[in-house]
Every structure is written in structure tokens, then in C-alpha cells.
Amino acid sequence: MSKKKTVKPGTTKKNQKKSKITTQLPESNPFFHPPKNFKGRIHTSAEKAAIARDMLERYTGTPPEGFQKQIILTNFDYYIQRFNEICGDEMTRGSAMTTVHSKKRGVSIINFSIGSPTAALIIELLATVEPKAVLLLGMTGGLHRSLKVGDFIVPTAAIRDEGTSRHFMPVQVPALPTFKVQKFVSQIIVEMGMDYRTGVVHTTDYRFWEFDEEFKNNLRQERALAIDMECSTLFIGGFVSKVPIGSLLLVSDLPLKRGGIKTKKSGSSVFRNFTDLHLEIGIKSMSEIAVRGEHIRHYKW
């Protein structure tokens, strides 16, 4: 008698060939207690993975196979323009995002816009192409009195003061970047003869918090080094979706100081003076991490 081929739970023979993403649930583990939405995650739902791959192409204009294995994320079109001028091979525009690819550097860059909801979206979509490393080149408001505009921060953790990451992990789970990505980025900065700061950043979805005294007092008590709108979501989303994710933040303003809130004029100055250096560090980090970086291991839960 011929044996029938078994298909993993949640897959079909058709989509099993298309996607590398595993869908076997650890149901045999008596200590495993999956969250309510476990079966809806990228690595446990072949249907979701297929839709996500389609969505990635629709939003970015690039099919999944067109992405390089190292990916930079940004919030600004100016970064896209400069990356394209520095080393770009191809630019694509989808319905919501712009992407540039550099085959010679092995890096793709995506402008995914601003905020935690889009950060969560892009990190899940990128899980379907299984990148070796992802790096956010973001801007941040410096909170510590010693910081100045143009300083670089390599975050060690992020405070989850946004409403998105709770859909991925319980609130008590810390938002941490992938250590080996952060380690390599910091190594590149040192090799380039520059300095950087480390510390916790506060991620919020609250705009105009600068005019809320209670909120500002809480920031001082937390001793957060800086404040942004994406890091904690990217860190949690990357952890859940098995995407190695790091962040290199540029201090673009000092909102706790008098006259320190970013304006159109000061923002233009930051782009003009620091974008190319920020990109240079990011491109060098991502283009070399595949060769020089340490292997990143993903645990199965």
C-alpha cells in the first residue's frame, strides 16, 4: 500500500511549496500556552502569510523576491532620495510606501511612513521574505540634558506607550531590539571613529505631548533617554515574527528645552547636515552584517 503524504496543519500542498514559513504548532508541549491570536500569526498561518506577501507587493511596489536580505526602514522620503542617489539600482512605489533596492550593497530601504500601526504592518509583512537583518534609521527627540541635535542613539530597550504592540504580546513583555544587530551597528560606528549613546527610548502614539506637563513629568521619572513613535512596536513585532530588528536613532530635536521642538526650518537643517552620515552608517552596517555579523538564532516557542 502507498502511504499518503501528510500536510502540516494550516497549510495546503499548493501554498506549502510557495512559502518557507513553517506552520507546525507546538501542541505537544505541555508547558506551551498559546495566546488567543497565536494561530493568526505569520509563522503559524499559511493563509495569512500568502495574503501578507501579496500585501507587501501592493504596498511597496516590489514583489517579495525583489527584496534584498538586509533591509533599512525609514520614515522620510528624503532618505529614500539620498539612498537612491548613493547606491540605488531600482525604485518602486506601491499604494502606500516607497522602496529602493541596491543589489551591489545587498540592501533595500523602505519608507513606511510614521507611527506604530504602520511599523507593526511593515515588520509583519517583511517576515514573509525572511530578512537576515532589519534596521530602523529613525529620528528621535532627545530627553536627557546632555544630548544635542546630531547625536546618535543605539537603543537598548523601548517603553511600550503605544496601543499597537499589545496586539502582539502581553504588556509585561519588554520591547527589546535584536542584540546582535545593535552590537554590530555599534561596532561600525566605533570603526568609523564616532561615538554613540545607549539607553531606553520612550515610544508613544501621543502627538503634542510637549504641551502636557503631566506627561513630561512622567518622562523625567522614567529617565528615558529619548522619545519616538515606532521602536517598541518594531521590537515587539520583530520578536513575534522572527525578524532580527535593530535601530539607530538620530537626535533631531530637544523638545524638553525651551525652543527645542522641531520646526520646518530646524527639520530641514537636520536633513541637510546629518542624513548622509546616518545613511552611511546604516548602509555599511546592513551591507556587512551578512558577512561579518554573528549568526542570529530564532527560538521556537
SULKA-V858681 format. One record per residue. N is the residue number from 1. RES is the residue in one small letter. PSI is psi in whole degrees, 0 to 359 (none if undefined). D_CENTER is the distance of its C-alpha to the mean C-alpha in Angstrom with 2 decimals. Layout:
n:res:psi:d_center
N:RES:PSI:D_CENTER
N:RES:PSI:D_CENTER
//
This chain:
n:res:psi:d_center
1:m:140:50.93
2:s:140:47.57
3:k:140:44.49
4:k:141:41.94
5:k:133:38.36
6:t:148:36.06
7:v:136:32.78
8:k:149:29.91
9:p:137:29.52
10:g:7:27.50
11:t:167:27.88
12:t:164:30.54
13:k:328:32.02
14:k:307:30.65
15:n:348:26.95
16:q:328:27.25
17:k:327:27.83
18:k:324:25.01
19:s:137:22.07
20:k:348:21.42
21:i:128:19.63
22:t:151:22.02
23:t:16:23.44
24:q:126:25.88
25:l:141:25.89
26:p:53:26.95
27:e:341:29.86
28:s:349:32.27
29:n:113:30.61
30:p:343:32.72
31:f:0:30.21
32:f:124:27.35
33:h:92:26.97
34:p:142:24.35
35:p:167:22.93
36:k:325:24.40
37:n:20:21.56
38:f:316:21.13
39:k:353:22.75
40:g:5:20.43
41:r:158:17.30
42:i:315:16.15
43:h:2:17.79
44:t:10:20.92
45:s:106:21.72
46:a:326:22.76
47:e:315:23.46
48:k:320:19.99
49:a:318:18.54
50:a:318:21.08
51:i:321:20.35
52:a:321:16.59
53:r:319:17.45
54:d:319:19.88
55:m:322:17.55
56:l:316:14.96
57:e:320:17.97
58:r:318:19.36
59:y:327:16.44
60:t:341:15.54
61:g:3:19.06
62:t:129:18.14
63:p:155:19.31
64:p:320:17.18
65:e:351:19.41
66:g:352:18.80
67:f:143:15.27
68:q:164:15.22
69:k:347:13.95
70:q:132:11.65
71:i:134:9.05
72:i:137:8.00
73:l:141:6.23
74:t:164:8.76
75:n:2:10.78
76:f:135:14.06
77:d:330:16.56
78:y:325:18.20
79:y:321:15.41
80:i:314:15.87
81:q:314:19.60
82:r:320:19.65
83:f:317:17.53
84:n:321:19.97
85:e:328:22.88
86:i:313:21.88
87:c:12:21.15
88:g:146:20.44
89:d:323:22.48
90:e:135:21.61
91:m:135:20.08
92:t:148:19.66
93:r:125:19.45
94:g:200:19.02
95:s:342:19.96
96:a:341:16.88
97:m:158:14.62
98:t:139:15.55
99:t:143:14.68
100:v:138:16.35
101:h:143:17.03
102:s:99:18.70
103:k:324:20.63
104:k:334:22.35
105:r:350:19.24
106:g:30:17.48
107:v:139:14.33
108:s:149:13.01
109:i:139:11.29
110:i:129:10.35
111:n:103:11.19
112:f:6:9.91
113:s:205:11.97
114:i:143:11.73
115:g:160:11.41
116:s:320:10.23
117:p:316:11.99
118:t:331:10.33
119:a:316:6.77
120:a:320:8.42
121:l:309:10.17
122:i:325:7.92
123:i:325:6.15
124:e:319:9.87
125:l:321:11.28
126:l:338:9.57
127:a:333:11.04
128:t:343:14.32
129:v:0:14.17
130:e:62:13.34
131:p:152:11.42
132:k:330:12.52
133:a:145:9.47
134:v:139:6.06
135:l:125:5.79
136:l:122:4.97
137:l:90:8.68
138:g:168:9.41
139:m:151:12.87
140:t:153:14.28
141:g:123:17.75
142:g:130:19.58
143:l:329:21.60
144:h:142:23.58
145:r:341:26.81
146:s:347:26.41
147:l:152:23.36
148:k:159:24.01
149:v:132:22.31
150:g:349:20.78
151:d:150:19.86
152:f:140:16.67
153:i:129:14.90
154:v:99:13.05
155:p:141:12.17
156:t:340:13.82
157:a:169:12.96
158:a:140:12.31
159:i:130:15.05
160:r:69:14.46
161:d:54:16.55
162:e:162:15.16
163:g:10:16.60
164:t:314:13.82
165:s:340:12.63
166:r:343:16.36
167:h:346:16.50
168:f:322:14.60
169:m:151:16.15
170:p:154:19.20
171:v:338:18.95
172:q:352:20.28
173:v:126:17.39
174:p:147:15.55
175:a:105:11.82
176:l:139:11.31
177:p:169:8.84
178:t:118:10.24
179:f:316:13.36
180:k:333:14.30
181:v:312:11.30
182:q:322:12.02
183:k:317:15.65
184:f:320:15.64
185:v:315:13.98
186:s:326:16.61
187:q:317:19.21
188:i:318:18.66
189:i:316:19.02
190:v:317:22.22
191:e:331:23.52
192:m:4:23.24
193:g:26:25.42
194:m:172:23.15
195:d:164:22.24
196:y:165:19.23
197:r:152:18.93
198:t:155:17.30
199:g:186:17.26
200:v:135:15.88
201:v:149:14.15
202:h:118:15.19
203:t:126:12.87
204:t:159:15.26
205:d:19:16.04
206:y:108:19.42
207:r:153:20.42
208:f:29:23.51
209:w:340:23.22
210:e:342:24.90
211:f:12:28.16
212:d:104:27.98
213:e:323:29.85
214:e:317:29.23
215:f:317:25.46
216:k:324:25.79
217:n:322:28.11
218:n:321:25.67
219:l:318:23.05
220:r:321:25.81
221:q:326:26.70
222:e:334:23.20
223:r:32:23.19
224:a:144:19.55
225:l:326:18.97
226:a:173:16.91
227:i:138:15.57
228:d:190:12.57
229:m:7:11.44
230:e:333:7.75
231:c:309:6.92
232:s:323:9.05
233:t:317:7.98
234:l:319:4.40
235:f:315:6.65
236:i:315:9.41
237:g:321:8.21
238:g:320:7.08
239:f:314:10.44
240:v:320:12.37
241:s:5:11.40
242:k:44:11.77
243:v:117:8.65
244:p:117:8.55
245:i:132:5.36
246:g:180:6.47
247:s:137:6.91
248:l:111:10.13
249:l:141:11.53
250:l:125:14.77
251:v:113:17.40
252:s:343:18.60
253:d:170:21.15
254:l:76:23.07
255:p:343:23.58
256:l:350:25.84
257:k:154:28.29
258:r:126:31.00
259:g:14:29.99
260:g:355:26.48
261:i:136:24.62
262:k:138:23.00
263:t:176:25.24
264:k:318:25.43
265:k:311:27.46
266:s:326:25.42
267:g:319:22.15
268:s:323:23.89
269:s:320:24.99
270:v:313:21.52
271:f:313:20.41
272:r:322:23.70
273:n:335:23.73
274:f:347:20.28
275:t:312:18.08
276:d:321:19.67
277:l:317:19.33
278:h:313:15.64
279:l:320:15.22
280:e:316:17.76
281:i:315:15.97
282:g:315:12.67
283:i:315:14.83
284:k:318:17.06
285:s:311:14.50
286:m:327:12.91
287:s:335:16.42
288:e:347:18.08
289:i:330:15.89
290:a:331:17.29
291:v:315:20.75
292:r:340:20.74
293:g:160:17.93
294:e:152:18.87
295:h:136:18.58
296:i:121:15.86
297:r:133:17.65
298:h:125:16.52
299:y:149:19.04
300:k:134:20.78
301:w:none:21.51
//
